[in-house]
Amino acid sequence: MSETGGVREVKSAARTVDLLELLAARGDRPARLQELADALEVPRSSMYALLQTLIGRGWVRTDVTGSLYGIGIHALLTGTSYLDSDPRVRIVRPYLDEASDALGETIHMGRLDGHDVAYLATRESHEYLRTISRVGRRLPAHMGALGKALLAERPDEELPEGPYEAATPNTLTSREALAADLGRVRERGHSVDREEGVPGIVGFGFALRYDSPAQDAISCSVPVARLTPERERRIVAVMREIRTKVEATVPAGGGAIHWR
């Protein structure tokens, strides 16, 4: 049994969290009882009892037949509370609006969570609405501009061994290729994702260094068909200016409780 801070993990609590994370990761693909029991290696009867408890509390929902299960509305309410209580997100949001107004492109804020980036805020382009990244979604850090900007703030020794998952033919799937790219990120001061996470989309990522190492980043996503060298220079200049404004506004250490 694993331990956290010298305290033994509570098996029932861990099982509940594992179930909620599994349902959340499935998105719009509901699961059947046996699928969930098999995935978490839990007896079918135990899984059924847990699901019924969580349905009653609003954390899991089921269809009219009672045979399909998905994440419930209370997960949304809790996630919204996280965003509303985070001072960094509150401070950064107006600057996302400023970048969106200046560039007319999709602007994101994300936070590193293990080997993934969680999207905390998004301002959509009025011209292009197909990008798949939305608030609350996660993307492996090696795939996108946000993640690469944050990985570059850390030593390459912390990179996991490959091969990495590929989302497109351009995804960097080896540790060596990713490390080489992160070296270029450090030289430029920002990351570039050229259709590595989403086909047809180029992203430019900028770490927000009010934490050390940076935990948050902002990015601009642009359809490759609209990207010219002049447009790229404009995007980089605006996003650098936005980063400078954010870092000047947020106190050192992020002005927040240092959560673990």
C-alpha positions in Angstrom: 0.0 0.0 0.0 1.4 3.4 -0.9 2.1 6.2 1.6 1.8 9.9 1.4 3.7 11.9 4.0 4.1 8.8 6.1 0.3 8.2 6.1 -1.0 5.0 4.6 -3.3 5.4 1.5 -7.0 4.8 2.2 -7.9 2.1 -0.3 -11.6 3.1 -0.7 -10.7 6.8 -1.3 -8.0 5.8 -3.8 -10.5 3.6 -5.6 -13.0 6.4 -5.8 -10.5 8.9 -7.2 -9.3 6.3 -9.7 -12.8 5.8 -10.9 -13.6 9.5 -11.3 -10.3 10.1 -13.2 -11.1 7.2 -15.5 -14.6 8.5 -16.3 -13.2 12.0 -16.8 -10.5 10.7 -19.2 -13.1 9.0 -21.3 -14.8 12.3 -22.1 -18.0 11.7 -24.2 -17.5 7.9 -24.2 -19.6 6.5 -21.4 -18.5 3.2 -19.9 -20.3 0.0 -18.9 -20.0 -1.6 -15.4 -17.8 -4.5 -16.6 -15.4 -2.1 -18.4 -14.9 -0.1 -15.3 -14.5 -3.2 -13.1 -11.9 -4.6 -15.5 -10.0 -1.4 -15.9 -9.6 -0.9 -12.2 -9.4 -4.6 -11.3 -12.3 -4.3 -8.9 -15.0 -6.9 -8.3 -18.1 -6.2 -10.3 -20.3 -6.0 -7.1 -17.9 -3.6 -5.4 -17.8 -1.4 -8.5 -21.6 -1.4 -8.8 -21.9 -0.3 -5.1 -19.4 2.5 -5.6 -21.1 3.7 -8.8 -24.5 3.9 -7.1 -23.0 5.8 -4.2 -21.4 8.4 -6.5 -24.6 8.6 -8.6 -26.5 9.5 -5.5 -23.9 12.2 -4.7 -23.9 13.7 -8.2 -20.3 12.7 -9.1 -21.3 10.0 -11.6 -24.3 10.0 -13.9 -26.0 7.1 -15.7 -28.4 6.8 -18.7 -32.1 5.8 -18.5 -31.2 2.2 -18.8 -28.8 2.3 -15.9 -26.1 0.5 -17.9 -23.9 3.4 -19.0 -21.8 5.6 -16.7 -20.2 9.0 -17.1 -18.7 11.8 -15.0 -21.3 13.8 -13.1 -22.1 17.5 -12.7 -20.4 17.7 -9.3 -17.1 17.2 -10.9 -17.8 20.4 -12.9 -18.8 22.3 -9.8 -15.6 21.3 -8.0 -13.4 22.1 -11.0 -15.1 25.6 -11.3 -14.3 26.2 -7.7 -10.7 25.4 -8.3 -10.5 28.0 -11.1 -12.5 30.6 -9.1 -10.2 30.2 -6.0 -6.9 30.4 -7.9 -5.5 34.0 -7.8 -3.1 33.3 -10.7 -6.0 32.4 -13.0 -7.9 35.5 -12.0 -4.9 37.8 -12.7 -4.0 36.2 -16.0 -7.5 36.1 -17.5 -7.7 39.9 -18.5 -4.3 39.5 -20.2 -5.7 36.6 -22.2 -8.4 38.9 -23.4 -5.8 41.5 -24.3 -3.8 39.0 -26.4 -7.0 37.7 -28.0 -8.1 41.3 -29.0 -4.6 42.1 -30.3 -4.1 39.0 -32.4 -7.6 37.6 -33.1 -6.3 34.1 -32.4 -7.0 31.4 -29.8 -5.2 32.1 -26.5 -4.7 29.5 -23.7 -3.4 29.4 -20.2 -2.2 26.0 -18.9 -0.6 24.4 -15.8 1.8 21.5 -15.6 0.3 18.5 -13.9 2.8 15.7 -13.8 3.6 14.8 -17.4 0.5 16.6 -18.7 -0.7 20.2 -19.1 -4.2 21.1 -17.8 -6.0 23.9 -19.6 -7.2 26.5 -17.1 -8.5 29.3 -19.4 -9.1 29.8 -23.1 -10.1 32.7 -25.4 -11.3 31.3 -28.7 -10.5 32.9 -32.1 -13.6 34.3 -33.8 -12.3 33.0 -37.1 -11.3 29.4 -36.1 -13.3 27.3 -33.7 -12.0 23.8 -34.3 -9.2 23.6 -31.8 -9.8 20.7 -29.4 -8.1 22.1 -26.3 -10.7 23.4 -23.7 -10.7 24.4 -20.0 -10.3 21.2 -17.9 -8.8 19.1 -20.7 -5.3 17.7 -20.5 -2.7 17.2 -23.1 0.7 15.4 -22.7 3.3 18.1 -22.2 5.5 16.9 -25.0 2.8 17.5 -27.6 2.0 21.2 -27.3 3.4 24.7 -27.0 2.3 25.1 -23.4 3.9 21.9 -22.3 7.1 22.4 -24.1 7.5 25.9 -22.7 7.2 24.5 -19.2 9.4 21.4 -19.8 12.1 23.8 -21.0 12.1 25.4 -17.5 13.3 22.1 -16.1 16.5 20.0 -16.6 16.3 17.4 -19.4 17.2 14.8 -16.8 13.6 15.0 -15.6 12.1 14.0 -18.9 10.5 10.5 -18.9 12.0 7.8 -21.0 10.4 7.5 -24.5 8.9 6.6 -26.7 6.1 9.1 -26.2 2.6 9.0 -27.4 2.0 10.6 -30.9 -1.0 12.7 -31.8 0.2 13.6 -35.3 3.1 12.7 -37.6 4.9 15.7 -36.3 4.8 14.8 -32.6 8.2 14.4 -31.0 8.1 10.8 -29.7 11.7 10.3 -28.6 13.5 11.7 -25.5 16.4 12.8 -27.7 14.3 14.8 -30.1 12.3 16.4 -27.4 15.5 17.4 -25.5 16.9 18.9 -28.6 13.8 20.9 -29.2 13.7 22.1 -25.6 17.2 23.4 -26.1 15.9 25.6 -28.9 13.1 26.7 -26.7 15.6 28.0 -24.1 17.5 29.9 -26.8 14.4 31.6 -28.2 12.6 32.1 -24.9 9.4 30.5 -26.2 8.3 27.2 -27.6 6.9 26.4 -31.0 4.5 23.5 -31.7 4.2 23.0 -35.5 1.2 20.7 -35.9 2.6 18.4 -33.1 -0.6 18.3 -31.1 -3.3 19.2 -33.6 -3.1 18.9 -37.4 -3.2 22.3 -39.1 -2.4 24.2 -35.9 0.8 26.0 -34.9 1.3 27.1 -31.3 3.6 29.5 -29.5 4.1 29.0 -25.8 5.5 31.3 -23.1 6.3 30.1 -19.5 5.1 32.5 -16.8 8.1 32.7 -14.4 6.3 33.9 -11.2 7.1 30.4 -9.9 10.5 28.7 -10.0 10.4 26.5 -11.9 7.4 27.8 -13.8 4.1 25.9 -13.4 1.9 28.0 -15.7 2.3 29.1 -19.3 0.3 31.0 -22.0 0.1 30.2 -25.7 -1.3 31.4 -29.0 -2.7 28.8 -31.5 -2.9 29.7 -35.1 -4.1 27.8 -38.2 -1.1 27.0 -40.4 -2.9 28.4 -43.4 -3.0 31.8 -41.9 0.6 31.9 -40.6 3.2 33.9 -42.5 6.7 34.9 -41.3 5.4 38.4 -40.6 2.4 37.1 -38.7 4.6 34.8 -36.7 6.8 37.7 -35.7 3.8 39.7 -34.6 2.4 36.9 -32.5 5.7 36.3 -30.7 6.1 40.1 -30.0 2.6 40.4 -28.6 2.8 37.3 -26.5 6.2 38.3 -25.1 4.7 41.6 -24.1 1.7 39.9 -22.5 4.1 37.6 -20.5 6.0 40.6 -19.3 2.8 42.3 -18.1 1.6 39.2 -16.3 5.0 38.6 -14.6 5.1 42.3 -13.5 1.5 42.0 -12.0 1.8 38.7 -10.2 4.0 38.9 -7.1 7.0 36.7 -6.8 5.9 33.2 -5.9 2.6 33.8 -7.6 1.0 35.7 -4.7 -0.7 32.4 -3.6 -0.6 29.6 -1.2 2.1 27.2 -2.2 0.0 24.1 -2.6 1.7 20.7 -3.0 
